[in-house]
């Protein structure tokens, strides 16, 4: 019984991880990054799914945070 529950939860986790990988790679390829940056991020997410997703969602999305601030007079 426990073995069956573990295999079901492992399969569910794998499917969720695969869907999140596809979403991340889709976002990477549609971003305004350079081609080299897109390729490196996509390879990192593809080769290291869990670590790549964590790093991309923590460090990868810098476009929305880079705003033009004016210097104080």
C-alpha positions in Angstrom: 0.0 0.0 0.0 2.8 2.4 1.0 4.8 1.5 -2.1 1.8 2.3 -4.3 1.3 5.7 -2.7 5.0 6.6 -3.1 5.0 5.7 -6.7 1.8 7.8 -7.3 3.2 10.8 -5.5 6.5 10.5 -7.3 4.7 10.4 -10.7 2.7 13.4 -9.7 5.8 15.3 -8.7 7.5 14.4 -12.0 4.5 15.6 -14.0 4.4 18.9 -12.1 8.2 19.4 -12.5 7.9 18.7 -16.2 5.1 21.2 -16.7 7.1 23.8 -14.7 10.2 23.1 -16.8 8.2 23.7 -20.0 6.8 27.0 -18.6 10.2 28.2 -17.6 11.8 27.3 -21.0 8.9 29.0 -22.8 9.4 32.1 -20.7 13.2 32.1 -21.3 12.8 31.7 -25.1 10.2 34.6 -25.2 12.2 36.9 -23.0 14.2 39.9 -24.2 17.5 38.4 -23.3 20.4 37.9 -25.7 20.5 34.6 -27.6 23.5 33.3 -25.5 21.7 34.1 -22.3 18.6 32.3 -23.5 20.5 29.3 -24.5 22.4 29.1 -21.3 19.3 29.4 -19.1 17.4 26.9 -21.2 20.2 24.4 -21.0 20.6 24.9 -17.2 16.8 24.4 -16.7 16.8 21.3 -19.0 19.9 19.6 -17.6 19.2 20.4 -13.9 15.4 20.5 -13.6 14.9 21.2 -9.9 18.0 23.4 -9.3 17.6 25.1 -12.7 14.0 26.1 -11.9 14.9 27.4 -8.5 17.8 29.4 -9.8 15.8 30.8 -12.8 12.8 31.9 -10.7 15.0 33.4 -8.0 17.8 35.0 -10.2 16.6 34.9 -13.8 13.7 37.4 -13.9 15.5 40.7 -13.7 13.6 42.6 -16.4 10.7 43.6 -14.3 12.9 44.8 -11.5 15.3 46.9 -13.6 13.7 50.3 -13.5 15.2 53.6 -14.5 15.7 55.6 -11.3 16.8 59.2 -11.4 19.7 60.2 -9.2 18.9 62.4 -6.3 19.9 66.1 -6.8 
